C-alpha cells in the first residue's frame, strides 16, 4: 500500500491535530461497518455500498491533446488502456434508489448522490501505491462539490452517524449542533445547501449523467486539477416517471449496455495552487476555470450481470491513492480517504466476527 506522505509545500495546509482526527474517523468507520452488518451479514463498503453494476471499458488519451496537458496518465497522445467502471449510490446504507417523502401532506422525491469509480489499468508508469501498480483510480460523484468541507467536519459527521444512524435527521441535527458549537455555523449552512441540491438532482440513467472529482489533485509538479466526465453525445433531456422501482438505476444501466456502446468525455480543470484553488475546502467549486477535454472513456455493449463481472465488481478496491505521483491527491478530504478507504477494505475482507 502507501504510507502517508509529507504535505505538498505550497499546495497543502494541514491543520494541527488532523492526523489524530483521521485516526479517530478510521476507527469509527470500522465500528460503523460492524454496526451496519452485524449478525453475519456480508460487510459492504463504508461509502458507496450499493453498486448498480460494473462495466469493462477503454480509456483513451486524446490524440490531439495539448502539449501543456500531457501529464501523468495523459502523457502519451492516443494511448489506450483497459479500465473498469463502477456505478453506485453514495448513501451509507443500501436502500431504494429514490426516497419518496411526505411532509405536511406534500409528497416530494428525494434523490441521492450517485457515484462513478473509474479504474484505469496497465499504465506504464510508476505508482504511489504498491498493491495495484500501474493503476489510476478516478472517483467521482454527480455534483461538483462535497457537502463536508474538511476533516474536522467529517469527524463531527461520523460521530453523529455512529450515534443516530439510520436516522438521517438525527445525524444532521447532531452534526449541525457540533459545528455550531465549534463556531462553524456557516459551514453547516453550506453543507445543508449542497445536500439539498444533491437531493434535487434527478438521475435518469447512470450512463446519461455527468460526474465530478470534486476534490483537488496534483497535475504535475506545479499545478492542481479537478476532473469530470460527461456523456458524449450529451444525454437527451428526459424526466423520471411518477413511479420507479427501488433498483431502477441498475435496470437502466443493464438495459443501455445490452443495446448500445456508450462513451464519456474526460475533462480536467487545471490551475496554479493559489488560495483561490481552495485545496483544503471541498465545498468550493472552481467556477472560473474552464474544463479541457483530455481523454475518452468507451464502454462497449456488454452484460453487467455476467457472473465474472458481477463478482469482480464487489471485490474491487477503489481509492484516489491508486495514483501516479503526477496526480497525487491533495487536501484534507483526500488525506482522510487514504486512511478511511484502507480501513473499510481491510474490514470488508475479514470474515464477520461471531456473536
C-alpha positions as CSV (number, residue, x, y, z in Angstrom):
1,X,0.0,0.0,0.0
2,X,1.1,3.5,0.7
3,X,2.1,5.4,3.8
4,X,1.0,9.0,4.5
5,X,3.3,11.4,2.6
6,X,4.8,14.7,3.6
7,X,2.4,17.6,2.7
8,X,3.0,19.2,-0.7
9,X,4.7,22.5,0.1
10,X,2.8,25.5,-1.4
11,X,-0.3,23.4,-2.0
12,X,-1.5,21.8,1.2
13,X,-2.0,23.4,4.6
14,X,-2.5,20.7,7.3
15,X,-4.4,21.9,10.4
16,X,-3.0,21.0,13.8
17,X,-4.4,17.8,15.2
18,X,-5.7,16.5,11.8
19,X,-3.7,13.2,12.0
20,X,-5.4,12.3,15.3
21,X,-8.8,13.2,13.8
22,X,-8.2,11.0,10.8
23,X,-7.2,8.1,13.0
24,X,-10.4,8.5,15.0
25,X,-12.6,8.6,11.9
26,X,-10.9,5.4,10.5
27,X,-11.7,3.7,13.9
28,X,-15.3,5.0,13.9
29,X,-15.7,3.8,10.3
30,X,-14.9,0.2,11.3
31,X,-17.4,0.5,14.2
32,X,-20.0,1.8,11.8
33,X,-19.4,-1.2,9.5
34,X,-19.7,-3.6,12.4
35,X,-22.9,-1.8,13.5
36,X,-24.4,-1.9,10.0
37,X,-23.5,-5.5,9.1
38,X,-23.9,-7.5,12.3
39,X,-25.4,-11.0,12.6
40,X,-23.2,-12.5,9.9
41,X,-24.2,-10.1,7.1
42,X,-21.5,-9.6,4.4
43,X,-19.6,-6.4,5.0
44,X,-20.1,-3.8,2.3
45,X,-18.1,-0.7,1.5
46,X,-18.0,2.2,4.0
47,X,-19.1,4.6,1.3
48,X,-20.9,3.8,-2.0
49,X,-22.0,0.4,-0.8
50,X,-24.8,-0.1,-3.4
51,X,-23.5,-0.9,-6.8
52,X,-25.7,-0.5,-9.9
53,X,-23.1,-2.5,-11.7
54,X,-19.6,-2.6,-13.2
55,X,-18.6,-2.4,-16.8
56,X,-15.5,-3.1,-18.8
57,X,-14.2,0.0,-20.6
58,X,-11.3,1.5,-22.5
59,X,-9.6,4.8,-21.5
60,X,-8.0,6.6,-24.5
61,X,-5.9,9.8,-24.3
62,X,-7.0,12.3,-27.0
63,X,-4.7,12.1,-30.0
64,X,-4.7,16.0,-30.2
65,X,-4.2,16.7,-26.5
66,X,-2.5,20.0,-26.0
67,X,1.2,19.9,-25.0
68,X,0.7,21.5,-21.6
69,X,-1.8,18.8,-20.7
70,X,0.4,15.9,-21.4
71,X,1.0,15.0,-17.8
72,X,0.8,11.6,-16.0
73,X,-1.9,9.4,-17.3
74,X,-2.3,11.9,-20.2
75,X,1.4,11.9,-21.2
76,X,1.0,9.8,-24.4
77,X,-1.4,11.1,-27.1
78,X,-3.6,8.4,-28.5
79,X,-2.6,5.8,-25.8
80,X,-5.4,3.4,-24.8
81,X,-5.7,1.4,-21.5
82,X,-8.0,-1.2,-20.1
83,X,-10.4,0.1,-17.5
84,X,-13.3,-0.9,-15.2
85,X,-16.2,1.5,-14.3
86,X,-18.3,1.0,-11.2
87,X,-21.6,2.9,-10.8
88,X,-23.1,3.3,-7.4
89,X,-25.2,5.2,-4.8
90,X,-23.3,7.2,-2.3
91,X,-25.7,6.6,0.6
92,X,-24.1,4.9,3.6
93,X,-26.8,2.3,3.7
94,X,-28.2,0.2,0.9
95,X,-31.8,1.2,0.1
96,X,-34.1,2.3,-2.7
97,X,-32.5,4.5,-5.4
98,X,-35.1,7.2,-4.6
99,X,-36.9,8.0,-1.4
100,X,-40.5,9.4,-1.7
101,X,-41.1,11.7,1.3
102,X,-44.3,13.2,2.6
103,X,-44.1,16.4,4.6
104,X,-47.1,18.5,5.6
105,X,-49.2,16.4,3.2
106,X,-47.0,17.2,0.3
107,X,-45.2,14.3,-1.5
108,X,-41.6,15.1,-2.5
109,X,-39.0,12.9,-4.2
110,X,-35.6,12.8,-2.6
111,X,-32.8,11.8,-4.9
112,X,-29.4,10.7,-3.7
113,X,-25.7,11.2,-4.6
114,X,-24.6,8.9,-7.4
115,X,-21.0,7.7,-7.9
116,X,-18.8,6.6,-10.8
117,X,-15.5,4.9,-10.0
118,X,-13.1,4.6,-12.9
119,X,-10.1,2.3,-12.6
120,X,-7.5,2.7,-15.4
121,X,-5.1,-0.2,-15.5
122,X,-1.9,-1.2,-17.2
123,X,-0.3,2.2,-17.1
124,X,3.5,2.0,-17.9
125,X,4.3,4.5,-15.2
126,X,5.4,4.4,-11.5
127,X,2.5,4.4,-8.9
128,X,2.2,5.8,-5.4
129,X,0.6,2.6,-4.2
130,X,2.2,-0.9,-4.4
131,X,-1.0,-3.0,-4.2
132,X,-2.1,-2.1,-7.7
133,X,0.9,-0.9,-9.7
134,X,0.2,0.8,-12.9
135,X,-3.3,1.8,-11.8
136,X,-5.0,5.2,-11.6
137,X,-8.4,5.4,-9.9
138,X,-10.7,8.4,-10.6
139,X,-13.6,8.6,-8.1
140,X,-16.5,10.9,-8.9
141,X,-20.0,11.9,-7.8
142,X,-22.8,13.6,-9.7
143,X,-22.2,17.0,-8.1
144,X,-19.2,19.3,-8.5
145,X,-18.5,19.7,-4.7
146,X,-18.8,17.8,-1.5
147,X,-21.1,18.9,1.4
148,X,-18.5,18.4,4.1
149,X,-15.6,20.8,3.8
150,X,-12.7,19.2,5.7
151,X,-11.6,16.5,8.2
152,X,-12.9,18.3,11.2
153,X,-16.4,18.5,9.8
154,X,-16.2,14.9,8.7
155,X,-15.3,13.8,12.2
156,X,-18.4,15.6,13.5
157,X,-20.5,13.8,10.9
158,X,-19.0,10.3,11.6
159,X,-19.6,10.7,15.3
160,X,-23.2,11.6,14.6
161,X,-23.6,8.6,12.3
162,X,-22.4,6.2,14.9
163,X,-25.0,7.5,17.4
164,X,-28.0,8.2,15.2
165,X,-27.8,6.1,12.1
166,X,-30.1,5.3,10.3
167,X,-32.0,8.4,11.5
168,X,-30.6,10.9,8.9
169,X,-32.4,13.8,10.5
170,X,-30.8,13.0,13.8
171,X,-27.4,12.7,12.1
172,X,-27.6,16.1,10.6
173,X,-29.0,17.7,13.7
174,X,-26.1,16.4,15.8
175,X,-23.6,17.3,13.1
176,X,-25.0,20.9,12.9
177,X,-25.0,21.3,16.7
178,X,-21.4,20.2,16.9
179,X,-20.2,22.6,14.2
180,X,-22.2,25.5,15.7
181,X,-20.5,24.8,19.0
182,X,-17.2,24.9,17.2
183,X,-18.1,28.3,15.7
184,X,-18.6,26.9,12.2
185,X,-22.3,27.6,11.6
186,X,-21.5,29.0,8.2
187,X,-20.3,25.5,7.1
188,X,-23.4,23.9,8.4
189,X,-25.5,26.1,6.2
190,X,-23.2,25.3,3.2
191,X,-23.4,21.6,3.9
192,X,-27.2,21.7,4.1
193,X,-27.4,23.7,0.9
194,X,-25.2,21.3,-1.0
195,X,-27.1,18.3,0.4
196,X,-30.4,19.8,-0.6
197,X,-29.1,20.5,-4.2
198,X,-27.9,16.9,-4.5
199,X,-31.3,15.6,-3.3
200,X,-33.0,17.7,-6.1
201,X,-30.7,16.3,-8.8
202,X,-32.5,13.6,-10.6
203,X,-30.6,10.7,-12.2
204,X,-32.5,9.1,-15.1
205,X,-29.7,6.7,-16.1
206,X,-26.2,6.2,-14.7
207,X,-24.9,6.4,-18.3
208,X,-26.6,9.7,-19.0
209,X,-25.1,11.6,-16.1
210,X,-22.2,14.0,-15.5
211,X,-19.8,13.1,-12.7
212,X,-17.2,15.2,-11.0
213,X,-14.0,14.5,-9.0
214,X,-14.9,17.3,-6.5
215,X,-11.6,17.1,-4.6
216,X,-8.3,18.5,-5.9
217,X,-5.3,16.6,-7.2
218,X,-1.8,17.5,-8.4
219,X,-1.3,18.0,-12.2
220,X,2.4,17.6,-12.4
221,X,4.8,19.4,-10.0
222,X,3.4,22.9,-10.0
223,X,-0.3,22.7,-10.8
224,X,-3.5,21.3,-9.4
225,X,-6.6,19.8,-11.1
226,X,-10.1,18.7,-10.7
227,X,-11.8,16.4,-13.3
228,X,-15.2,15.5,-14.7
229,X,-16.8,13.2,-17.2
230,X,-19.8,13.9,-19.5
231,X,-21.7,11.6,-21.7
232,X,-20.9,12.0,-25.4
233,X,-23.1,12.8,-27.2
234,X,-24.9,14.7,-24.4
235,X,-27.9,12.8,-23.0
236,X,-31.3,13.9,-24.2
237,X,-33.5,15.8,-21.7
238,X,-36.0,13.4,-20.1
239,X,-37.7,13.1,-16.7
240,X,-38.4,10.3,-14.3
241,X,-41.9,8.7,-14.3
242,X,-44.1,9.2,-11.3
243,X,-43.2,5.7,-10.0
244,X,-39.9,3.9,-10.2
245,X,-38.5,0.6,-9.0
246,X,-36.3,0.6,-5.9
247,X,-33.4,-0.5,-8.2
248,X,-34.3,1.4,-11.3
249,X,-30.7,2.6,-11.9
250,X,-29.3,-0.9,-12.2
251,X,-32.1,-1.8,-14.6
252,X,-31.3,1.3,-16.7
253,X,-27.6,0.6,-16.7
254,X,-28.1,-3.0,-17.8
255,X,-30.6,-2.1,-20.5
256,X,-28.4,0.6,-22.1
257,X,-25.3,-1.7,-22.2
258,X,-27.3,-4.6,-23.7
259,X,-28.3,-2.3,-26.5
260,X,-25.5,0.1,-27.4
261,X,-21.9,1.3,-26.8
262,X,-21.6,4.3,-24.6
263,X,-18.8,7.0,-24.3
264,X,-17.8,9.7,-21.8
265,X,-15.6,12.7,-22.4
266,X,-13.0,13.1,-19.6
267,X,-12.0,16.7,-18.9
268,X,-9.8,18.5,-16.4
269,X,-9.7,21.9,-14.8
270,X,-6.1,22.9,-14.3
271,X,-4.8,25.9,-12.3
272,X,-2.0,27.1,-10.1
273,X,-2.2,26.1,-6.4
274,X,-3.4,29.5,-5.2
275,X,-5.6,30.5,-2.3
276,X,-8.5,30.7,-4.8
277,X,-8.0,27.0,-5.6
278,X,-9.5,26.1,-2.1
279,X,-7.4,22.9,-1.8
280,X,-8.4,22.4,1.8
281,X,-12.2,23.2,1.3
282,X,-14.0,20.8,-1.0
283,X,-17.3,22.7,-0.8
284,X,-16.0,25.4,-3.2
285,X,-16.2,24.9,-6.9
286,X,-13.7,26.3,-9.4
287,X,-16.3,28.1,-11.5
288,X,-13.8,30.4,-13.1
289,X,-11.6,27.6,-14.5
290,X,-12.6,26.0,-17.9
291,X,-12.7,22.3,-18.4
292,X,-10.4,20.9,-21.1
293,X,-11.0,17.6,-22.8
294,X,-8.1,15.1,-22.4
295,X,-9.5,11.6,-22.9
296,X,-12.4,9.4,-23.8
297,X,-14.0,6.5,-21.8
298,X,-15.5,3.9,-24.2
299,X,-17.9,1.4,-22.7
300,X,-18.8,-1.3,-25.2
301,X,-22.1,-3.3,-25.3
302,X,-22.0,-6.0,-22.5
303,X,-23.9,-7.9,-19.9
304,X,-23.2,-6.4,-16.5
305,X,-24.9,-9.4,-14.9
306,X,-22.3,-11.8,-16.3
307,X,-21.1,-13.8,-13.3
308,X,-17.4,-13.0,-13.7
309,X,-18.1,-9.2,-14.0
310,X,-20.6,-9.1,-11.2
311,X,-18.4,-10.9,-8.7
312,X,-15.4,-8.8,-9.6
313,X,-17.4,-5.7,-9.1
314,X,-17.7,-6.2,-5.3
315,X,-14.1,-7.3,-4.9
316,X,-12.6,-4.1,-6.5
317,X,-10.9,-1.6,-4.2
318,X,-11.2,2.0,-5.3
319,X,-9.1,4.8,-3.7
320,X,-7.9,8.1,-5.0
321,X,-4.5,7.0,-3.7
322,X,-4.2,4.4,-6.5
323,X,-2.5,7.2,-8.4
324,X,0.6,8.2,-10.3
325,X,2.7,10.7,-8.4
326,X,1.8,13.4,-11.0
327,X,-1.8,13.2,-9.9
328,X,-1.3,12.8,-6.2
329,X,-4.4,13.5,-4.1
330,X,-4.1,16.7,-2.1
331,X,-6.2,18.4,0.6
332,X,-7.7,17.2,3.9
333,X,-10.5,15.1,2.4
334,X,-8.1,13.2,0.3
335,X,-5.7,12.7,3.2
336,X,-8.7,11.3,5.1
337,X,-9.6,9.0,2.3
338,X,-6.1,7.4,2.4
339,X,-6.9,6.0,5.9
340,X,-10.6,5.5,5.8
341,X,-10.8,3.7,2.5
342,X,-8.0,1.4,3.7
343,X,-9.8,0.7,7.0
344,X,-13.0,-0.1,5.1
345,X,-11.5,-2.6,2.6
346,X,-9.5,-4.3,5.4
347,X,-12.6,-4.8,7.5
348,X,-14.6,-6.0,4.5
349,X,-12.0,-8.6,3.6
350,X,-12.1,-10.1,7.1
351,X,-14.6,-12.8,8.0
352,X,-17.5,-11.5,10.0
353,X,-16.9,-12.0,13.7
354,X,-19.1,-14.5,15.6
355,X,-21.5,-13.0,18.1
